[in-house]
Amino acid sequence: MNPPDTAPPGTPRTVPCPACGGPSRYAPDNPFRPFCSARCRQHDLGAWASESFRVDARDDDGADQPVANSPPAPRFQQ
């Protein structure tokens, strides 16, 4: 991995792949970025789909509840 201040300007950075830890070019010409390959990208997607990765829910603090005496939300007409 190249330290950020030693790479010449315009040179794509090499970052660790989030799935396998191998080197990955973080540049527009890498269609899988930040992953190193299609396999690592699919592996990550599969982990989210199977809920191996998930974002923990917070306790309900009532912030999503409508305020008393507020007008109803507008409905979209089809």
Secondary structure, DSSP 8 states (H G I E B T S, - for coil): ---TTTS-TT--EEEE-TTT--EEEESTT-TTTTSSSHHHHHHHHHHHHTTSS--------STTS--TT---------
